[in-house]
Amino acid sequence: MKIIIAGSGEVGFHLAKLLSFESQDITLIDTNRESLAYASSHLDIRVVRGDATSISVLKDANVKETDLLIGVTSSETTNITTCVLAKQLGAKHTIARITNTEFIHNRDEVGFEKIGIDELISPESLAAKEIELLLNQSAFNDTYEFEDGALLMIGLILSRTTAFVGKTVKQVADLNPDLKYMPIAIQRYATQYTIIPRGDTKFKEGDRVYFITTQKGVDGIYKLTGKVKIEIKNVMILGGSKIGYKTARDLCAHNFNVKLVEKGKEKAFEIADEIPNCLVIHGDGRDVELLEEEQISDMDAFIAVTGNSETNIMSCLVAKSKGVKKTIALVENMDYFQLSHSIGIDTLINKKLLAANNIFRYIRKGEIVAMTKLNNMNAELLEFIVTSTSEVCNKVIKKIDFPRSAIIGGVIRDGIGQIALGDFEIKNGDRVVVCCLPQSIKKVEKLFV
C-alpha cells in the first residue's frame, strides 16, 4: 500500500514507524530538514522535503499513485489543504488531523467528503474520550467501546485474591455459565509475551487480562474479579492543555465536580470564562502544598495532562500517596507504558497511539470499522463487517479455519452485542470483533474480505 504522511512531528513519525514495520510503502513530507534526516536514518521510508500544500511537492511524492494520504502536521489548515489537493491529484483516500472539534461534530452538514477529505481525526478529542470512558469504568486499567458500547473491551490486572486465579478459562466458564464475557488476550506478569487464551489456558496472579463483554456483563466481571466499582464524582485535572480543556468541558457537561489546575495565568482565566461550572485554580500542580490546600485527598480521580510526561507521572504518584483512587497520566514516551503499573499509576494514555489506532484500520484489508492496539501488548483488536462474499459468512465459528493466534471476542448483530461461542453462526451484516497477534493478521483479513 502506498501511503504519504504529511508532517514528521510526534504523530507523523510514530505513524511512519508503525507502518514501516508492516512493510508499507511510506513517503514522509515535511519542511524540517532535521526531523526528516532522523526519520530517514531510523526508518525504511522515503522522505520529501517541502511544503505539503505545494502541488509540485505532492507530485514529487507520487500522489497520483497513492492509496492513502494522512495530513498530521501541527496546522489543521495545512492538513485540510493538503488532503483537498491530494484528492484532486489522484490520492484514493485522505485523512486530516484537526484540532477544532466543530469540524467533526458538523461533518455531515459541511460535507467534507465532497471537498476531498474522507476522515477527520483529533488526537486531543480521542484522548479526552478515552479519559471519560476510563472514569466511567473506574476499576479497569483499559477500556474501548465498539458501536457506542454494544460491546466493551476492558483490561485489568489479576490480584492474588481474584477468585479464578489458578483456574483455566474452561473451568471459569463452567463455574459461571451465565457470565457474558470472553477473555481475548493475556500478558504474563513481568513479560512482554502476549497469549491468545484457549480453554486450557490458566489465569495467574499478576496477569494483565483483556475481556470482551456486553454492558450487562460488566457487573459480572466486577463480581468475578473482586474489583469494586468506585463512584467517581470529584475530579482534579492538572494542565489546561487542549486535552485538559476538552476533558474538563466534557466531564462538567456530565455533572462531574471538576477542579482544573493551570500554571499560565492568562490560560487559567480563559478556561474559567469558557467553562463556568469548572473551578479553575491558577498555580503550579507540582506544588504539593497547593494540591493539599485544594483537598486533593478528597478527589476520586486525578488526571495529569500537562505537556511534560515526567510532571504528569510524578503528580499522579503524589495523588496516589494522598489516597486518590484513580490516576491517569498523559505520556509522550512509549517506553513509559511498561512502567505504569510497577510504579503505581492506574492508566497511562498516549495521544500518538490513539491517533495511530484510529488511522490504522484504513490499511487493513476487509471491511474494518474499528481498530485498537492493546496497550503495551503485541496484539490488535479489529472490528470487521461481514459481507456476503466473506469466507466466514453463514459459517459456525468452530468450523472456520481460524488461526490459533487469533480469537473472535464477540459479534454485534442489529446493534446488539453478543458473546459468540463455538456454535454461533456468523451472518451477512454482522460486526465481528477479533483479537489477533501480528503473525495472524493477514490470514484473519482474508477470512473477512
Number of C-alpha atoms within 10 A of each C-alpha: 14 16 25 28 25 29 26 26 16 14 22 23 22 18 24 25 17 15 21 16 11 12 11 16 17 25 22 24 25 22 15 14 12 11 14 22 12 12 19 15 9 10 16 18 18 15 20 20 16 17 18 28 19 14 15 13 17 22 14 13 23 17 26 16 15 23 18 23 26 27 30 29 24 17 13 17 15 21 26 25 18 28 28 23 20 29 22 13 17 15 23 17 20 27 24 25 23 25 18 13 15 9 17 17 10 11 14 10 8 12 13 18 16 9 15 22 24 17 17 22 22 22 23 25 22 17 25 25 16 20 23 16 15 22 23 15 18 23 22 21 23 23 22 19 16 20 15 9 15 19 27 22 24 22 23 20 23 21 16 12 11 17 14 20 18 15 15 18 18 14 15 19 16 11 10 12 8 10 20 21 24 23 21 25 30 25 21 17 14 10 10 12 11 19 20 19 21 16 11 11 16 17 21 22 16 16 19 20 22 24 20 30 27 25 13 14 19 20 16 17 17 15 14 15 17 16 19 12 14 15 14 17 15 16 24 27 23 26 26 25 15 17 24 24 20 20 26 29 20 16 21 18 13 11 11 17 18 21 22 27 25 24 17 13 11 11 16 20 14 12 20 16 12 11 17 11 17 20 17 24 19 17 18 16 22 17 10 14 12 16 20 13 9 15 12 24 18 15 22 20 27 27 26 30 27 24 15 13 19 16 19 24 25 15 23 27 19 17 26 20 12 16 14 20 20 25 29 24 28 24 24 19 11 16 10 15 17 16 13 16 13 9 10 14 20 23 21 27 21 21 22 22 22 21 24 22 19 19 20 18 19 19 16 15 16 20 18 22 15 21 24 21 19 20 19 15 19 16 25 19 24 25 26 25 21 24 18 13 11 18 15 23 20 14 14 16 18 12 11 13 12 16 14 12 20 25 22 23 26 27 26 22 16 9 14 13 23 20 20 21 15 11 11 15 15 19 20 15 15 18 28 23 25 21 29 25 20 13 12 16 20 11 13 23 17 13 18 21 18
